[in-house]
Amino acid sequence: MSKKNGNYDLAFKYLKQSISLDSNNCRAYAELGNVFAMSGDYNNALINYNRSISLDKTNPYPYNSKGALYYQFSNVDSLAILNFNKALSLIKQTY
């Protein structure tokens, strides 16, 4: 994917296009959050992770991404742990 090469503009373009075609695409919002996080825009990363979660509360991946964001860039470790635990519990329910 484009974001792995640091081509955030191209990743943004494709993900926003995906969302414009399906505004309920929770995975696209989670991926958009990842691109925002990698580009240093942590506020928009959280907004997109939260949007993804609001569309599918059973998907563990945006919870995990939120946990990583809080762990790396926040002094609020309890929020990181809360999100990691939620992701883990959802994964356990799946398997």
Backbone as a ProteinNet text record, in pm:
[ID]
protein_1_A
[PRIMARY]
MSKKNGNYDLAFKYLKQSISLDSNNCRAYAELGNVFAMSGDYNNALINYNRSISLDKTNPYPYNSKGALYYQFSNVDSLAILNFNKALSLIKQTY
[TERTIARY]
84.6	0	88.2	37.7	112.1	169.9	98.2	143.6	274.9	303.7	427.1	548.3	531	638.8	646.5	563.8	561.8	483.7	413	334.2	194.4	187.8	63.1	-46.3	-8.1	-108.4	-184.5	-112.7	-177.7	-265.1	-216.7	-295.9	-422.5	-408.3	-526.2	-626.6	-576.5	-663.3	-745.3	-679.4	-750.2	-845.2	-804.3	-891.5	-1012.9	-993	-1107.5	-1201.1	-1143.7	-1226.7	-1307.7	-1246.5	-1316.3	-1431.6	-1406	-1509.3	-1621.4	-1586.5	-1691.5	-1782.5	-1728.8	-1809.3	-1891.8	-1840.5	-1909.4	-1877	-1963.2	-1937.1	-1947.2	-1985.8	-1991.2	-1875.7	-1772.2	-1656.9	-1565.5	-1587.2	-1513	-1363.7	-1328	-1185.9	-1114.8	-1182	-1121.8	-1096.2	-1189.6	-1168.9	-1051.4	-1040.3	-928.7	-795.9	-792.2	-670.1	-637.6	-740.9	-719.3	-661.4	-710.8	-653.4	-506.7	-470.6	-329.8	-244.4	-295.5	-220.3	-205	-312	-300.5	-195.7	-197.6	-101.2	41.5	63.8	198.4	245.3	150.7	189.3	199.4	170.2	185.7	60.9	-51.5	-176.6	-258.1	-222.9	-279.5	-426	-465.3	-604.6	-694.8	-659.6	-740.2	-729.7	-618.6	-607.2	-713.3	-722.5	-822.1	-964.7	-989.1	-1122.8	-1161.2	-1068.7	-1099.2	-1106.5	-1023.7	-1037	-1173.8	-1214.2	-1345.3	-1459.3	-1445.8	-1549	-1556.2	-1441.5	-1438.3	-1507.1	-1476.2	-1536.7	-1687.5	-1731.5	-1875.2	-1949.5	-1880.3	-1942.3	-1939.7	-1838.8	-1828.7	-1756.3	-1833.6	-1777.1	-1712.7	-1727.2	-1669	-1533.8	-1488.1	-1360.7	-1248.1	-1154.9	-1050.7	-942.4	-926.4	-811.1	-808.3	-920.8	-910.7	-885.6	-933.3	-902.5	-752	-693.6	-550.3	-471.9	-514.6	-446.5	-458.4	-576.4	-592.8	-500.9	-492.2	-404.2	-259.7	-216.4	-78.9	-55.4	-152.9	-140.5	-130.2	-217.5	-211.5	-79.7	-35	88.4	209	215.4	331.9	332.4	214.9	211.3	129.7	104.9	22.7	79.7	47	84.9	-25.7	-126.2	-241.7	-232.2	-148.2	-129.6	-257.7	-344.1	-467.8	-554.4	-552.6	-628.9	-567.5	-436.8	-371	-410.4	-401.7	-434.3	-580.6	-669	-811.4	-837	-776.5	-797.5	-730.9	-611.3	-546.6	-629.3	-682.1	-764.3	-892	-953.6	-1074.7	-1042.4	-932.5	-892	-867.8	-798.8	-769.3	-896.3	-989.9	-1114.6	-1193.3	-1191.9	-1262.4	-1195.1	-1061.9	-989.9	-1019.7	-1021.8	-1051.8	-1192.4	-1287.1	-1423.5	-1430.8	-1340.3	-1339.4	-1283.5	-1188	-1120.2	-1159.1
-118.8	0	124	229.5	353.5	406.1	388.6	445	383	259.5	194.4	259.9	322	390.7	537.6	581.4	719.9	809.4	752	830.2	849.5	935.5	954.5	1016.3	1106.7	1170.8	1068.5	973.2	870	779.4	745.7	664.3	738.4	867.7	948.4	948.6	968.4	975	847.9	732.6	606	573.6	602	573.2	664.9	791.9	883.6	846.3	799.2	753	631	540	421.8	462.2	557.6	605.1	676.1	748.6	817	716	599.1	494.4	416.5	407.2	334.2	400.8	490	566.1	481.6	355.9	264.1	165.1	194	105.1	126.9	48.4	67.6	43.6	-49.4	-77.1	41.9	108.6	225.6	335.6	355.1	455.9	418.5	290.8	246.8	267.2	232.5	251.6	400.1	481.7	625.7	677.5	625	660.4	624.7	507.7	467	562.5	604.5	697.1	832.3	880.1	1005.3	990.7	878.7	858.1	857.4	787.9	780.7	915.1	1000.2	1131.4	1234.9	1192.6	1280.7	1356.3	1327.4	1395.9	1306.1	1310.2	1217.7	1246.8	1371.5	1405.5	1342.6	1358.6	1298.3	1146	1094	948.7	899.6	964.4	924	940.6	1048	1070	954.2	911.4	802.8	667.5	643.1	518.6	513.7	625.5	629.8	610.9	666.5	647.1	499.9	437.5	295	213.2	244.5	172.8	195.2	316.1	343.2	263	228.9	150.5	0.4	-45.1	-188.1	-204	-214.3	-226	-361.5	-457	-589.7	-606	-504	-510.1	-471.1	-561.5	-531.1	-435.3	-422.9	-351.4	-201.8	-128.7	13	33.8	-59.5	-50.5	-67.4	-163.4	-186.3	-64.6	-7.8	110.4	228.8	246.8	353.3	329.6	205.1	173.4	207.5	172.7	202.9	353.3	426	571.5	632.7	590.6	641.5	601.5	480.6	432.8	513.8	540.9	608.5	759.2	821.4	966.6	1034.6	965.4	1023.5	986.7	1066.3	1035	959.5	916	849.8	699.7	631.1	487.7	408.6	458.5	385.2	376	477.6	471.6	370.4	360.7	260.3	121.2	97.3	-34.2	-68.3	27	5	-40.7	27.1	-7.9	-139.5	-164.4	-293.9	-408.7	-390.1	-494.6	-519.3	-414	-429.3	-506.9	-472.5	-544	-691.1	-717.9	-856.1	-934.3	-873.8	-944.8	-975.1	-884.4	-909.2	-1019.2	-1020.1	-1125.2	-1261.6	-1266.5	-1392	-1442.9	-1351.2	-1390.3	-1447.7	-1404.8	-1448.9	-1589.9	-1623.5	-1753.1	-1850.9
0	0	0	-48.8	-64.8	65.9	174.8	301.5	347.4	308.5	350.6	285.7	173	104.2	142.6	234.5	275.2	181.1	86.6	-7.5	51.9	150.6	223.6	136.9	47.2	-38.5	-120.9	-175.7	-256	-168.7	-50.8	41.4	82.9	116.2	150.1	35.5	-83.9	-201.3	-216.9	-212.3	-232.8	-118.7	2.4	116.3	118.5	87.7	82.1	-32.6	-142.4	-254	-211.5	-138.9	-88.5	3.4	90.6	183.3	108	1.7	-75.6	-145.5	-178.5	-240.3	-138.7	-16.4	90.3	223.4	267.3	389.7	516.2	501.8	616.3	616.9	541.5	530.5	650.7	754.5	879.3	860.6	772.6	750.9	685.8	592.6	528.5	630.6	724.2	827.7	918.2	952.3	1036.2	963.2	835.3	757.3	741.3	721.7	712.4	844.2	954.7	1084.5	1092.1	1039.1	1038.4	955.8	841.7	756.6	826.1	889.1	964.5	1075.2	1146.1	1254.7	1201.3	1091.1	1034.6	979.5	941.7	890.8	1003	1126.5	1242.3	1283.4	1220.4	1253.5	1347.8	1476.1	1573.9	1604.7	1599.3	1624.5	1517.8	1391.5	1285.5	1285	1331.9	1346.2	1444.4	1561.1	1660.9	1608.8	1536.9	1480.5	1389.2	1305.4	1211.7	1280.1	1381.2	1457.9	1525.4	1583.2	1650.5	1551.3	1433.5	1330.3	1291.5	1275.2	1241.7	1350.6	1474.7	1587.8	1591.8	1562.3	1565.4	1458.6	1351.2	1244	1271.9	1346.4	1378.5	1512	1616.9	1751.8	1778.4	1685.4	1703.9	1634.2	1565.2	1494.7	1590.9	1619.2	1717.5	1667	1536.6	1483.3	1512.8	1502.4	1538.8	1688.7	1771.8	1914.8	1937.6	1868.4	1880.1	1831.4	1719.9	1666.2	1761.5	1821.8	1921.4	2040.4	2083.5	2195.1	2163.3	2043.5	2002.8	1998.1	1948.2	1940.6	2079.9	2170	2307.2	2374.4	2350.4	2412.9	2365.3	2235	2179.2	2200.2	2197.6	2189.3	2297.6	2407.3	2511.8	2647.1	2743.5	2881.4	2953.1	2878.3	2937.6	2908.2	2984.9	2962.9	2985.5	3073.7	3100.6	2975.7	2890	2764.6	2668.7	2667	2583.5	2630.8	2759.4	2815.7	2791.5	2810.5	2787.4	2643.7	2547.2	2407.1	2370.3	2422	2396	2452.9	2574.2	2635.4	2556.5	2505.8	2424.6	2296.9	2231.4	2109.9	2141.2	2249.5	2287.5	2316.2	2386.9	2417.7	2290.5	2194.7	2068.5	1987.6	1989.4	1918.8	1982.1	2113.5	2183.7	2150.2	2132.1	2097.3	1956.8	1871.1	1731.6	1717.5	1804.5	1789.2	1893.7
[MASK]
+++++++++++++++++++++++++++++++++++++++++++++++++++++++++++++++++++++++++++++++++++++++++++++++

